Amino acid sequence: MTGKSAASMEVMDLAYAAGWTDGLPIIPPERDLVNQYIEILGRPADELIGMIPPLLGPATVEIVVANAIMAGCRPEYLPVVFCALEALLDDKLNIGGMQCSTHLSTPLLIINGPVRQELDINCGPNVFGQGWRANATIGRAVKLVLTNVGGARPGETDKATLGQPGKYTFCIGENEEQSPWEPLHVERGFSPTDSTVMVYGSEGPHNINNQMVDNPHDLLDTIASMMANLGSNHPFLMGESLVVLCPEHAAVCADAGWNKRDVKQYLWETARVQLARLRKGGIYGADVDKYNTWSHWIDRTRDDLMVPVCRRAEDITVVVAGGPGRHSAYLPGWSSRSAIRPLNEQSSPSTAKTGAQ
Amino acid sequence: MTGEFEPPPSGLTPDEAAIRLEELGFVNPQASAALTFKRAPSLLSLAGKRGGLLDNRKGNGNLLLEDLAAILVRDYDVESFVSAEKWIYSRPAPGELIDDLARQVDFVVTAVGD
C-alpha cells in the first residue's frame, strides 16, 4: 500500500495480528508517546494498579497508559481510566467471573462530579451513543485493559455467548444538572464536588418509551414491566439493577413530590415475577430451590408468590441521564454489585497537565 | 468460524507480530499472566482410587458428574466418590473446600460452564 496512512495501516495489521486490539484501529503506543503521557500523569511507570482477573495480569501504569493511548485517550483522561480500574477490582463486582461468563454483561462506567465538565464527558443527548471522545476512549481504554491485561479473550477465557457492543466501550456521565434529585455519588456518600467513577456489570440499555405519562405510577409501572421479565438474571439471582431516567421522566416523578427512595421502593414492590413463571427459565428451570441468593421470606412452595428482582429497594440504582425526549432505560445487570471510587488528588485531571504544552 | 483468534494473512503468529511491534518501538500493552498452574502428577490408574466430584452449581452439573462417576466406577474400578458443591458458580472454589477435598480423595472431577 502507498499513501500517508499506509504505514499506519501496516502497524494496525500488526497490532491486530498480535491480538492487541478490539478489532478497531488503534493509536499505536509508541514508546516516546507512552513516556510523555506518563510524565504528564505524574506516576511511576512501574507502579502497580492491581492484578486484573481472570488471568491476573499486572496492570502497571505503563501498561495502562499504553492501552489508553491505543484507545485514543488524551492524557487528561488517564485519571478517570485509573479510577475506573480501581473500582473494577472491588471484589463485590466480581470482574473475574463477569469476564468469563456466558452472559453478555460488561462493565458500564458512570461518571459523576466536576470531571464531567473538565473532560467534556457526555451526560445528555445520545448519552449511550457515539460522538464524545472522552466517553468513547475512556470506556474503550478500560475494555482494552480487561482484555490485554486481564486475559479475557473471546472464545477462550471470555465465554460470552453473544457479547454486546458495550464491550467496545461503555461510559456515560450522569446528567446531574437536569436531575431533580441528589446525584448517584452523593447518594453513595460523596460530596457534590467530588468526582467519581462507578462501575456496574451491565447488559445494554432496554428502551422504555412512555410519551404521554403524567404521573409516577404509570411511568414506574411501565419501567417495572421491563424489569419483571424472565430473560434477565435478576428475578433468579437478585443483585443490583440500574434504571436510567431521562430528565423528563425524572421530572414526572419529582413534580409529584417523589424522591429517589420513593421511586426505588415503588419499583421494588411492583417489579415482581410470579414464582410459577420463574420455573420456565433462569439457571435451574423448575428447580427453584437451588436459588441460594433469594431472601429468606420467599416461600418456594407458593407458586403464586411474587418474587422481586432484588432483595431490597436500595439495590435498584436510579440515575438521570440523556437529553430531551421521553425515553428512559432499564439496564439489567449480571447480578453482582456495583463499585464506586473517587478521583483522588493524585489522580485528578486538574493536577495533570493537559498535554497541550 | 471457530471463534478463536486467527493469524493474519501475513502468517505472523501473535507472538511474532508483538515482537515486530516492539522492535518498531511500540510498547506492548499486554501483561504476562500471573496466574500459572503447576500440573499435578498423573495417576497411573484409577483402580482403587477415591474420587471427588466438584459441582459448580450450574443446572445439570450434578447430573453430568453423577453419570460420569457411575462410568468411572463401572469401567475404571474407582472405589468411591465424595461430592462437594461450590456456593456459586461465578467464583473460584474457596481454598478450604479444595483443601478438604484434597484430604479425602486422590483426584477430582469438576464441571465448568453452563
Interface residues (C-beta under 8 A of the other chain):
Chain A: V11 D13 L14 A15 Y16 A17 A18 G19 W20 P28 P29 E30 R31 D32 V34 M51 I52 P54 L55 L56 G57 P58 A59 T60 E62 I63 A66 N67 M70 N94 G96 G97 M98 S101 T102 L144 N148 V149 G151 R153 P154 G155 E156 K159 I283 Y284 G285 D287 K290 N292 T293 S336
Chain B: T2 G3 E4 F5 P7 P8 S10 L12 P14 D15 E16 A17 A18 R20 L21 L24 G25 F26 V27 N28 P29 Q30 A31 S32 A33 A34 L35 R57 K58 G59 W87 I88 S90 R91 P92 G113 D114
